[in-house]
Amino acid sequence: MNTRKLTLTALFIAINVVLSTVVVIPLGPVKAAPMQHFINVLSAVLLGPWYGLAQAFLSSTIRVLFGTGTVFAFPGSMIGVLLASLFYYVNRHLFVAAIGEVVGTGILGSLVCIPIAWLIHLDGFLIKPLMTVFIVSSMIGAGVSYGLLIVLKKRGILTKLHNYTTRKSK
């Protein structure tokens, strides 16, 4: 285990839970949180898929327990961060990581929510509004994180963060 990645993961979880209580897009049984997507792209770029998945799962769990999220947070956030991580790993472009988050959450995550809605007996669950909210929410969060990552890259901070998380802890 990399102590530095674990610490950054915990920090991302805390930031995500706090920010996701402030910025929420409600749509019936769904509470879309753009800040989840913001943190997902940062996790994908700085931590990779496994720590990113842990961050998304634990953030979603805490949000559901606090009542600021729903069960629909799990597929959206987890698929989003996984796709963002894989897209970034293959291409090493920040924009591609942001696109991976939007595709993973907005399209695939919303489609996975359909059987979840059936399991919890939500009658009249419509995928088009859900997909629209997930896409808009993920575009907002991914766009903000992309902007932040570009600024960090131009200032040389992103390279330092990559070096910090990949070095072995003592």
N, CA and C of each residue as an Amber inpcrd file, in Angstrom:
protein
   510
   0.8410000  -1.1890000   0.0000000   0.0000000   0.0000000   0.0000000
   0.8790000   1.2430000   0.0000000   0.4680000   2.2060000  -0.7450000
   1.1670000   3.4670000  -0.8340000   0.4940000   4.4490000   0.1240000
   1.1950000   4.7970000   1.1960000   0.6430000   5.6670000   2.2290000
   0.2550000   7.0290000   1.6620000   1.0190000   7.5330000   0.7370000
   0.7230000   8.8430000   0.1550000  -0.5660000   8.8030000  -0.6630000
  -0.7540000   7.7420000  -1.4210000  -1.9920000   7.6120000  -2.1890000
  -3.1850000   7.4120000  -1.2590000  -2.9960000   6.6540000  -0.1880000
  -4.0760000   6.4720000   0.7840000  -4.4600000   7.8000000   1.4270000
  -3.4630000   8.5990000   1.7660000  -3.7200000   9.9020000   2.3830000
  -4.4520000  10.8220000   1.4190000  -4.0090000  10.8600000   0.1700000
  -4.6670000  11.6970000  -0.8310000  -6.0840000  11.1940000  -1.1060000
  -6.2770000   9.8820000  -1.0870000  -7.6130000   9.3090000  -1.2620000
  -8.5360000   9.7640000  -0.1350000  -8.0530000   9.6980000   1.0920000
  -8.8520000  10.1440000   2.2480000  -9.1860000  11.6290000   2.1520000
  -8.2260000  12.4170000   1.7120000  -8.4610000  13.8490000   1.5360000
  -9.5150000  14.0940000   0.4520000  -9.4310000  13.3690000  -0.6530000
 -10.4190000  13.5060000  -1.7160000 -11.8140000  13.0910000  -1.2390000
 -11.8930000  12.0370000  -0.4330000 -13.1860000  11.6030000   0.1040000
 -13.7870000  12.7110000   0.9660000 -12.9860000  13.2890000   1.8370000
 -13.4800000  14.3510000   2.7220000 -13.9540000  15.5640000   1.9210000
 -13.1520000  15.9900000   0.9510000 -13.5290000  17.1380000   0.1210000
 -14.8060000  16.8250000  -0.6540000 -14.8840000  15.6260000  -1.1900000
 -16.0420000  15.2210000  -1.9730000 -17.3150000  15.2450000  -1.1320000
 -17.2770000  14.6730000   0.0420000 -18.4650000  14.6120000   0.8970000
 -18.9270000  16.0180000   1.2710000 -17.9900000  16.8870000   1.6100000
 -18.3500000  18.2510000   2.0040000 -18.9100000  19.0280000   0.8100000
 -18.1950000  19.0150000  -0.3190000 -18.6460000  19.7790000  -1.4820000
 -19.9420000  19.2300000  -2.0800000 -20.1610000  17.9240000  -1.9680000
 -21.3690000  17.3250000  -2.5330000 -22.6170000  17.6590000  -1.7220000
 -22.4570000  18.1960000  -0.5320000 -23.6280000  18.6560000   0.2220000
 -24.0300000  20.0630000  -0.2040000 -23.0940000  20.7860000  -0.8170000
 -23.3390000  22.1730000  -1.2010000 -23.9100000  22.2750000  -2.6160000
 -23.3230000  21.5500000  -3.5500000 -23.7280000  21.6230000  -4.9520000
 -24.4140000  20.3160000  -5.3360000 -25.7490000  20.3600000  -5.4990000
 -26.5310000  19.1640000  -5.8100000 -27.5630000  19.5150000  -6.8800000
 -27.7490000  18.5970000  -7.8280000 -28.7900000  18.7550000  -8.8430000
 -29.8450000  17.6810000  -8.5680000 -30.9710000  18.0500000  -7.9130000
 -32.0000000  17.0460000  -7.6050000 -32.9100000  16.7740000  -8.8030000
 -33.2370000  15.5190000  -9.0030000 -34.2040000  15.1160000 -10.0190000
 -34.9280000  13.8800000  -9.4950000 -36.0450000  14.0830000  -8.8740000
 -36.8060000  12.9690000  -8.3080000 -35.9690000  12.1970000  -7.3060000
 -35.7820000  10.8870000  -7.5460000 -35.0330000  10.0680000  -6.5890000
 -33.5070000  10.1940000  -6.7360000 -33.0580000  11.0160000  -7.6640000
 -31.6220000  11.1390000  -7.9460000 -31.1090000  12.4850000  -7.4520000
 -29.9170000  12.4670000  -6.8710000 -29.2470000  13.6960000  -6.4660000
 -27.8710000  13.7080000  -7.1330000 -27.7840000  14.3720000  -8.2680000
 -26.5180000  14.4230000  -9.0030000 -25.5840000  15.4310000  -8.3370000
 -24.3320000  15.0530000  -8.1890000 -23.3540000  15.8900000  -7.5000000
 -22.1590000  16.1630000  -8.4100000 -22.0770000  17.3560000  -9.0070000
 -20.9590000  17.6680000  -9.8990000 -19.5960000  17.5710000  -9.2080000
 -19.5530000  17.7910000  -7.9150000 -18.2740000  17.7430000  -7.2110000
 -17.7320000  16.3150000  -7.1330000 -18.6230000  15.3230000  -7.1890000
 -18.1720000  13.9350000  -7.2590000 -17.3440000  13.7360000  -8.5220000
 -17.7850000  14.3030000  -9.6020000 -17.0930000  14.1520000 -10.8820000
 -15.7830000  14.9490000 -10.8970000 -15.8200000  16.0910000 -10.2400000
 -14.6060000  16.8980000 -10.0700000 -13.5230000  16.0740000  -9.3660000
 -13.8870000  15.4600000  -8.2630000 -12.9450000  14.6420000  -7.4940000
 -12.5770000  13.3740000  -8.2620000 -13.5220000  12.7990000  -9.0080000
 -13.2300000  11.5860000  -9.7700000 -12.1170000  11.8030000 -10.7880000
 -12.1640000  12.9150000 -11.5080000 -11.1250000  13.1700000 -12.5140000
  -9.7830000  13.4120000 -11.8290000  -9.7860000  14.1360000 -10.7270000
  -8.5400000  14.3290000  -9.9810000  -7.9910000  12.9850000  -9.4970000
  -8.8750000  12.1230000  -9.0000000  -8.4560000  10.7940000  -8.5470000
  -7.9200000   9.9630000  -9.6970000  -8.5830000  10.0290000 -10.8350000
  -8.1460000   9.2520000 -12.0000000  -6.7390000   9.6400000 -12.4210000
  -6.4590000  10.9330000 -12.4240000  -5.1630000  11.4220000 -12.8820000
  -4.0810000  11.2210000 -11.8270000  -4.3880000  11.4900000 -10.5810000
  -3.3630000  11.4600000  -9.5310000  -3.2190000  10.1180000  -8.8250000
  -4.2910000   9.3240000  -8.7810000  -4.2500000   8.0970000  -7.9830000
  -4.3330000   6.8150000  -8.7940000  -5.0360000   6.8580000  -9.9080000
  -5.2160000   5.6520000 -10.6960000  -6.5400000   4.9740000 -10.3960000
  -6.7940000   3.8540000 -11.0860000  -8.1240000   3.2430000 -11.0100000
  -8.4990000   2.6560000  -9.6550000  -7.5940000   1.9910000  -8.9800000
  -7.9810000   1.2870000  -7.7480000  -8.2360000   2.2500000  -6.6000000
  -7.3640000   3.2060000  -6.4140000  -7.5980000   4.2100000  -5.3720000
  -8.7860000   5.0960000  -5.7560000  -8.9470000   5.3500000  -7.0490000
 -10.0930000   6.1180000  -7.5210000 -11.4040000   5.4020000  -7.2430000
 -11.4270000   4.0850000  -7.4980000 -12.6250000   3.3010000  -7.1870000
 -12.9220000   3.3130000  -5.6880000 -11.8890000   3.1850000  -4.8770000
 -12.0730000   3.2260000  -3.4230000 -12.6460000   4.5770000  -3.0010000
 -12.1020000   5.6400000  -3.5810000 -12.5900000   6.9910000  -3.2780000
 -14.0520000   7.1270000  -3.6610000 -14.4190000   6.6910000  -4.8590000
 -15.8010000   6.8260000  -5.3330000 -16.7520000   5.9970000  -4.4720000
 -16.3520000   4.7690000  -4.1440000 -17.2120000   3.9060000  -3.3370000
 -17.4150000   4.4790000  -1.9340000 -16.3210000   4.8760000  -1.2900000
 -16.4360000   5.3970000   0.0750000 -17.1560000   6.7480000   0.1110000
 -16.9040000   7.5990000  -0.8740000 -17.6110000   8.8860000  -0.9450000
 -19.1100000   8.6550000  -1.1180000 -19.4740000   7.7480000  -2.0210000
 -20.8890000   7.4560000  -2.2510000 -21.5350000   6.8620000  -1.0050000
 -20.8190000   5.9720000  -0.3480000 -21.3460000   5.3600000   0.8730000
 -21.6170000   6.4090000   1.9410000 -20.6720000   7.2960000   2.1660000
 -20.8340000   8.3400000   3.1800000 -21.9690000   9.2820000   2.7890000
 -22.0540000   9.6460000   1.5220000 -23.1310000  10.5330000   1.0710000
 -24.4870000   9.8820000   1.2570000 -24.5990000   8.5910000   0.9730000
 -25.8670000   7.8880000   1.1720000 -26.2070000   7.8310000   2.6570000
 -25.2190000   7.5350000   3.4900000 -25.4530000   7.4760000   4.9380000
 -25.8670000   8.8280000   5.5180000 -25.3300000   9.9060000   4.9820000
 -25.6800000  11.2530000   5.4530000 -26.9610000  11.7810000   4.8100000
 -27.4870000  11.0720000   3.8150000 -28.7030000  11.5100000   3.1470000
 -28.4720000  12.5420000   2.0610000 -27.2230000  12.7720000   1.6970000
 -26.9290000  13.7440000   0.6380000 -26.7380000  13.0540000  -0.7150000
 -26.8800000  11.7540000  -0.7500000 -26.7570000  10.9870000  -1.9860000
 -27.7590000   9.8510000  -1.9860000 -27.8750000   9.1680000  -3.1230000
 -28.7820000   8.0280000  -3.2490000 -27.9910000   6.8300000  -3.7610000
 -28.6670000   5.6890000  -3.8580000 -27.9900000   4.4870000  -4.3560000
 -27.5070000   4.6610000  -5.7890000 -28.0620000   5.6460000  -6.4920000
 -27.6360000   5.8970000  -7.8670000 -26.2470000   6.5270000  -7.9260000
 -25.7280000   6.9340000  -6.7740000 -24.3810000   7.5120000  -6.7290000
 -23.3220000   6.4420000  -7.0160000 -23.5950000   5.2140000  -6.6470000
 -22.5910000   4.1620000  -6.7920000 -22.2240000   3.8620000  -8.2430000
 -23.1860000   3.4950000  -9.0990000 -22.7670000   3.1630000 -10.4720000
 -22.1810000   4.3600000 -11.2100000 -22.7820000   5.5240000 -11.0390000
 -22.2810000   6.7060000 -11.7530000 -20.8610000   7.0400000 -11.3780000
 -20.6040000   7.1440000 -10.0840000 -19.2690000   7.5700000  -9.6500000
 -18.2180000   6.5000000  -9.9050000 -18.5580000   5.2600000  -9.6640000
 -17.5540000   4.2040000  -9.7900000 -17.2110000   3.9000000 -11.2510000
 -18.2110000   3.8460000 -12.1090000 -17.9400000   3.6070000 -13.5310000
 -17.2130000   4.8180000 -14.1160000 -17.6240000   6.0070000 -13.6900000
 -16.9890000   7.2300000 -14.1790000 -15.5110000   7.3000000 -13.8570000
 -15.1560000   7.0480000 -12.6010000 -13.7400000   7.1400000 -12.2200000
 -12.9290000   6.0150000 -12.8620000 -13.5300000   4.8550000 -13.0210000
 -12.8110000   3.7490000 -13.6630000 -12.5210000   4.0790000 -15.1290000
 -13.5170000   4.5640000 -15.8480000 -13.3030000   4.9140000 -17.2450000
 -12.3400000   6.0900000 -17.3930000 -12.4650000   7.0850000 -16.5220000
 -11.5420000   8.2230000 -16.5660000 -10.1110000   7.7550000 -16.3400000
  -9.9180000   6.8550000 -15.3860000  -8.5810000   6.3240000 -15.0950000
  -8.0220000   5.5430000 -16.2670000  -8.8550000   4.6870000 -16.8490000
  -8.3970000   3.8760000 -17.9800000  -8.1050000   4.7340000 -19.2010000
  -8.9690000   5.7110000 -19.4830000  -8.7230000   6.6150000 -20.6080000
  -7.4190000   7.3850000 -20.3930000  -7.2050000   7.8520000 -19.1680000
  -5.9840000   8.6150000 -18.8730000  -4.7530000   7.7130000 -18.9470000
  -4.8580000   6.5060000 -18.4480000  -3.7290000   5.5720000 -18.4650000
  -3.2860000   5.2620000 -19.8900000  -4.2370000   5.1120000 -20.7960000
  -3.9250000   4.7780000 -22.1850000  -3.3560000   5.9810000 -22.9320000
  -3.9290000   7.1780000 -22.7270000  -3.5670000   8.3380000 -23.5420000
  -2.6870000   9.3700000 -22.8510000  -2.7200000   9.4300000 -21.5290000
  -1.9610000  10.4280000 -20.7490000  -2.3140000  11.8620000 -21.1180000
  -3.5880000  12.0820000 -21.4750000  -4.0800000  13.4250000 -21.7500000
  -5.1610000  13.7590000 -20.7280000  -5.0910000  14.9460000 -20.1640000
  -6.0460000  15.3480000 -19.1380000  -7.4610000  15.4380000 -19.7010000
  -7.5810000  15.9310000 -20.9130000  -8.9060000  16.0630000 -21.5110000
  -9.5740000  14.7040000 -21.6840000  -8.7970000  13.6940000 -22.0380000
  -9.3380000  12.3500000 -22.2390000  -9.8440000  11.7750000 -20.9160000
  -9.1750000  12.1120000 -19.8160000  -9.6590000  11.6770000 -18.4960000
 -11.0170000  12.3030000 -18.2040000 -11.1650000  13.5730000 -18.5200000
 -12.4480000  14.2530000 -18.3090000 -13.5420000  13.6340000 -19.1840000
 -13.2000000  13.3060000 -20.4230000 -14.1690000  12.6580000 -21.3230000
 -14.5600000  11.2880000 -20.7720000 -13.5980000  10.5520000 -20.2460000
 -13.8820000   9.2450000 -19.6510000 -14.8710000   9.3480000 -18.4990000
 -14.7480000  10.3890000 -17.6980000 -15.6880000  10.6090000 -16.5910000
 -17.0900000  10.8690000 -17.1230000 -17.2110000  11.6870000 -18.1530000
 -18.5310000  12.0200000 -18.7050000 -19.1730000  10.7880000 -19.3490000
 -18.4020000  10.0390000 -20.1280000 -18.9340000   8.8300000 -20.7680000
 -19.2820000   7.7820000 -19.7130000 -18.3810000   7.5870000 -18.7440000
 -18.6000000   6.5750000 -17.7180000 -19.7890000   6.8690000 -16.8300000
 -19.9070000   8.1190000 -16.4020000 -21.0090000   8.4820000 -15.5220000
 -22.2760000   8.7900000 -16.3110000 -22.1410000   9.6940000 -17.2790000
 -23.3100000  10.1890000 -17.9810000 -24.0370000   9.1470000 -18.8010000
 -23.2850000   8.2820000 -19.4450000 -23.9340000   7.3000000 -20.3240000
 -24.0070000   5.9240000 -19.6490000 -22.8620000   5.3400000 -19.3560000
 -22.8640000   3.9880000 -18.7940000 -23.4650000   3.9410000 -17.3850000
 -23.0730000   4.8970000 -16.5380000 -23.6000000   4.9180000 -15.1630000
 -25.1070000   5.0850000 -15.1300000 -25.6360000   5.9580000 -15.9890000
 -27.0940000   6.1570000 -16.0090000 -27.8100000   4.9130000 -16.5270000
 -27.2080000   4.1990000 -17.4650000 -27.8240000   2.9620000 -17.9530000
 -27.8410000   1.8750000 -16.8790000 -26.7960000   1.8220000 -16.0670000
 -26.7400000   0.8320000 -14.9890000 -27.7740000   1.1540000 -13.9000000
 -28.2000000   2.3950000 -13.8270000 -29.2060000   2.7850000 -12.8360000
 -30.5880000   2.2140000 -13.1340000 -30.8450000   1.8300000 -14.3720000
 -32.1610000   1.2840000 -14.7320000 -32.4900000   0.0320000 -13.9320000
 -31.6220000  -0.9940000 -13.9300000 -31.9720000  -2.1730000 -13.1300000
 -32.0210000  -1.8730000 -11.6270000 -31.2260000  -0.9170000 -11.1840000
 -31.2790000  -0.5470000  -9.7600000 -32.6500000   0.0470000  -9.4440000
 -33.1560000   0.8910000 -10.3380000 -34.4960000   1.4790000 -10.1450000
 -35.5610000   0.3910000 -10.1180000 -35.4370000  -0.6100000 -10.9720000
 -36.3930000  -1.7120000 -10.9760000 -36.3210000  -2.5010000  -9.6730000
 -35.0860000  -2.7170000  -9.1820000 -34.9230000  -3.4800000  -7.9380000
 -35.5500000  -2.7810000  -6.7350000 -35.4930000  -1.4550000  -6.7250000
 -36.0740000  -0.7350000  -5.5770000 -37.4880000  -0.2400000  -5.8990000
 -38.0780000  -0.8050000  -6.9660000 -39.4800000  -0.5860000  -7.3330000
 -39.8420000   0.8780000  -7.5530000 -39.0280000   1.5690000  -8.3190000
 -39.3620000   2.9390000  -8.7030000 -40.1870000   2.8770000  -9.9840000
 -41.4570000   3.1210000  -9.8530000 -42.3410000   3.1100000 -11.0220000
 -42.1750000   4.4100000 -11.7880000 -42.2220000   4.3200000 -13.0790000
 -42.1310000   5.5080000 -13.9150000 -40.7350000   6.0970000 -13.9780000
 -39.7290000   5.2970000 -13.6920000 -38.3470000   5.7690000 -13.7400000
 -37.9620000   5.9930000 -15.1900000 -37.6220000   7.2220000 -15.5330000
 -37.3040000   7.5720000 -16.9140000 -35.8100000   7.7650000 -17.0850000
 -35.2360000   7.0800000 -18.0560000 -33.7930000   7.1280000 -18.2550000
 -33.3410000   8.4240000 -18.9200000 -34.1510000   9.0120000 -19.8120000
 -33.7110000  10.2180000 -20.5200000 -33.4290000  11.3860000 -19.5690000
 -34.3380000  11.7040000 -18.6390000 -33.9980000  12.7920000 -17.7000000
 -32.7970000  12.4380000 -16.8190000 -32.7160000  11.1760000 -16.4080000
 -31.5950000  10.7520000 -15.5710000 -30.2900000  10.8990000 -16.3350000
 -30.2610000  10.4290000 -17.5740000 -29.0470000  10.5100000 -18.3780000
 -28.6670000  11.9740000 -18.6100000 -29.6590000  12.8100000 -18.8490000
 -29.3910000  14.2350000 -19.0630000 -28.7560000  14.8580000 -17.8320000
 -29.3200000  14.5840000 -16.6630000 -28.7770000  15.1450000 -15.4200000
 -27.3800000  14.5980000 -15.1570000 -27.1740000  13.3030000 -15.3650000
 -25.8530000  12.7110000 -15.1520000 -24.8190000  13.3050000 -16.1150000
 -25.2050000  13.5010000 -17.3750000 -24.2670000  14.0690000 -18.3520000
 -23.9330000  15.5070000 -17.9830000 -24.9490000  16.3110000 -17.6760000
 -24.7110000  17.7110000 -17.3130000 -23.8630000  17.7990000 -16.0450000
 -24.2170000  17.0130000 -15.0460000 -23.4710000  17.0190000 -13.7830000
 -22.0150000  16.6140000 -13.9930000 -21.8110000  15.5430000 -14.7680000
 -20.4380000  15.0800000 -14.9940000 -19.6510000  16.0520000 -15.8610000
 -20.3220000  16.7230000 -16.7970000 -19.6230000  17.7130000 -17.6220000
 -19.1740000  18.9090000 -16.7780000 -20.0130000  19.3280000 -15.8470000
 -19.6470000  20.4420000 -14.9660000 -18.4330000  20.0530000 -14.1200000
 -18.5290000  18.9290000 -13.4220000 -17.4300000  18.4960000 -12.5520000
 -16.1550000  18.1950000 -13.3100000 -16.2830000  17.4920000 -14.4350000
 -15.0990000  17.1490000 -15.2290000 -14.4740000  18.4020000 -15.8330000
 -15.3030000  19.3520000 -16.2330000 -14.7830000  20.6030000 -16.7890000
 -14.0090000  21.4100000 -15.7650000 -14.5330000  21.4840000 -14.5620000
 -13.8420000  22.2200000 -13.4940000 -12.5190000  21.5370000 -13.1490000
 -12.5380000  20.2150000 -13.0400000 -11.2950000  19.5000000 -12.7110000
 -10.2800000  19.6100000 -13.8520000 -10.7610000  19.5690000 -15.0950000
  -9.8630000  19.7310000 -16.2360000  -9.1860000  21.1010000 -16.1800000
  -9.9580000  22.1230000 -15.9030000  -9.3940000  23.4680000 -15.7700000
  -8.3450000  23.5420000 -14.6710000  -8.6520000  22.9620000 -13.5240000
  -7.6960000  22.9450000 -12.4100000  -6.4350000  22.1720000 -12.7770000
  -6.5960000  21.0250000 -13.4180000  -5.4360000  20.2130000 -13.7980000
  -4.5580000  20.9210000 -14.8180000  -5.1670000  21.6740000 -15.7380000
  -4.3850000  22.4360000 -16.7210000  -3.5510000  23.5010000 -16.0020000
  -4.1570000  24.1940000 -15.0520000  -3.4230000  25.2050000 -14.2830000
  -2.2850000  24.5550000 -13.5010000  -2.5570000  23.4150000 -12.8610000
  -1.5170000  22.7080000 -12.1140000  -0.3900000  22.2430000 -13.0330000
  -0.7550000  21.8000000 -14.2320000   0.2580000  21.3370000 -15.1940000
   1.1360000  22.4950000 -15.6540000   0.5310000  23.6390000 -15.9760000
   1.2950000  24.7980000 -16.4400000   2.2530000  25.3200000 -15.3770000
   1.8970000  25.1650000 -14.1290000   2.7510000  25.6420000 -13.0370000
   3.7360000  24.5900000 -12.5460000   3.6930000  23.3940000 -13.1230000
   4.6170000  22.3340000 -12.7430000   4.2070000  21.5680000 -11.4940000
   3.0630000  21.9030000 -10.9500000   2.6100000  21.2610000  -9.7180000
   2.1100000  19.8550000  -9.9870000   1.5050000  19.6270000 -11.1360000
   0.9820000  18.3020000 -11.4660000   2.1040000  17.2770000 -11.5240000
   3.2290000  17.6370000 -12.0980000   4.3790000  16.7330000 -12.1490000
   4.8730000  16.4230000 -10.7380000   4.9220000  17.4440000  -9.8970000
   5.3460000  17.2270000  -8.5110000   4.3830000  16.3080000  -7.7750000
   3.0860000  16.4750000  -8.0140000   2.0940000  15.5970000  -7.3790000
   2.2240000  14.1620000  -7.8780000   2.4590000  13.9920000  -9.1900000
   2.6830000  12.6480000  -9.7290000   3.9150000  12.0120000  -9.0850000
   4.9870000  12.7650000  -8.9940000   6.2040000  12.2450000  -8.3650000
   5.9720000  11.9240000  -6.8970000   5.1900000  12.7560000  -6.2200000
   4.9100000  12.5530000  -4.8000000   4.1060000  11.2610000  -4.5780000
   3.1130000  11.0070000  -5.4180000   2.2810000   9.8260000  -5.2030000
   2.9040000   8.5370000  -5.7000000   3.8910000   8.6330000  -6.5940000
   4.4970000   7.4030000  -7.1050000   5.7450000   6.9870000  -6.3120000
   6.3170000   7.9110000  -5.5340000   7.4610000   7.5370000  -4.6930000
   6.9900000   6.6730000  -3.5540000   7.8450000   5.8040000  -3.1220000
   7.5300000   4.9390000  -1.9880000   7.6180000   5.7400000  -0.6860000
   6.6810000   5.5080000   0.2000000   6.6860000   6.1550000   1.5040000
   7.6900000   5.4680000   2.3970000   8.2020000   6.2400000   3.3470000
   9.1870000   5.6590000   4.2760000   8.5090000   5.1130000   5.5050000
